[in-house]
């Protein structure tokens, strides 16, 4: 059951990030899930580097914001690598 919750959390974070980045029309729900989950890991890693504190992820608004910011950074990297994005 926890796996399904992580998929939903990742999908929501990826969807919000894709709407903010303007890439929602090109991305489907599977890509939103992937971007959201990878963005959450990236956001947590960057948060830990900046603050020096290990990021303790949970299902709360702070974790959601970190996941969305990480997904936005990931989408920016994808745009830089792929000239079509």
Secondary structure, 3 states (H helix, E strand, C coil): CHHHHHHHHHHHHHHHHHHHHCCCCCCCHHHHHHHHHHHHHHHHHHHHHHHCCCCCCCCCHHHHHHHHHHHHHHHHHHHHHCCCC
